[in-house]
Amino acid sequence: MKKVVVKIGTNVLARPDGLLDVTAISQLTDQFAALKQQGIELIVVSSGAVGAGRAAVRLPSDVDKVVQRQVLAAVGQPRLMQVYTTLLERYQLYCAQVLATKEDFRDRQHYLNMKNCFLALLRDNIIPIVNENDVTSVSELMFTDNDELAGLVASMTGADTLVILSSVDGILSAPPGHPDSRLIPVVDVDDRKTATFITTEKSSFGRGGMHTKYRFARQAARVGIDTWIANGKRPNILVDLAAGKGVGTRFVAGDAPNNLKKWMAYAGGSHKATVFVNDGAAAALSNRVSSLLPVGITAIEGDFERGDLVQISFGTVVLGVGIAQYGSESARQWLGQKGKRPLVHYDYMYLS
């Protein structure tokens, strides 16, 4: 490990009553210090703001759930950061707060601005503590949960390792407590079978569950990031993983694409339009070195301009995304025609 993003789930940080577990955070910050002593660059994606707010204020039961979450997060986020600041100062380490929404990752310029901030913090030996901005993140601006945010940050910053800390050891072959339940130690980047073992049950206090962890761990591995799902309650789990002896499920990293394609891998939800292709184009794209030509396009849904992100689909199957080389007006004029220049060059395309 050289540059690691550690995502700490709500169930790792919360007591059974939902309040913040300061003892658990203290044990984790001890491990942060140990990693830093090994020269490892560290970024932490931490839940816990709502739990910290819940300990400070009581809200009427009839308050809207979204508003309730906003208020608790607004009160709790500075309290959460104070806990991290105090505990890290024991080791003469500094941390910085970074709050993000999905919109920060959709726009390429915002994305690069945030990336530069992260790299500057790491250069100055400061640990970024990242969380979703729950005060402004509502409905379509929300991440699925912090697993998605952690994957985005790991991809953005060029991390070689992502560790998703949960309250179980990793992906199990059966529900926890079942006599046939066994830890699945390794998942290949192209594996899809493992998902069939995962229950749909969500975590007690978080928004996601093991399905979302599997989804975003696999996505991170597909863009070249070695990814672990492990138990954050295990003593010294981060130190053990760094030493190559930790318990968990490892998603083995595939070949890393270039930085632009890493951005596209996570920016699919911000596409301006959908381009539908025929079976010949779908087959050609599958070799991953073919551009998208007008002759293979059957329909265009939505409008776009040169430089916009478009989704590429074959029927109901999303094949990937790409950056358009010209606008939808020209694309519609050339629909199905041979001898026209590519709508999306393969250098500017990311296939799922």
Secondary structure, DSSP 8 states (H G I E B T S, - for coil): --EEEEEE-HHHHB-TTSSB-HHHHHHHHHHHHHHHHTT-EEEEEE--HHHHHHTT----TTS-HHHHHHHHHHHHHHHHHHHHHHHHHTTT-EEEEEEE-THHHHSHHHHHHHHHHHHHHHHTTEEEEEEE-TTT--GGG--SSHHHHHHHHHHHHT-SEEEEEESSSS-BSS-TT-TT--B--EE-TT--GGGGG----B-SSSS-BHHHHHHHHHHHHHTT-EEEEEETTSTTHHHHHHTT---SEEE-------HHHHHHHH-GGG-SEEEEE-HHHHHHHTTSS--B-GGGEEEEES---TT-EEEEEETTEEEEEEE-SS-HHHHHHTTT-SS---SB-GGGEEE-
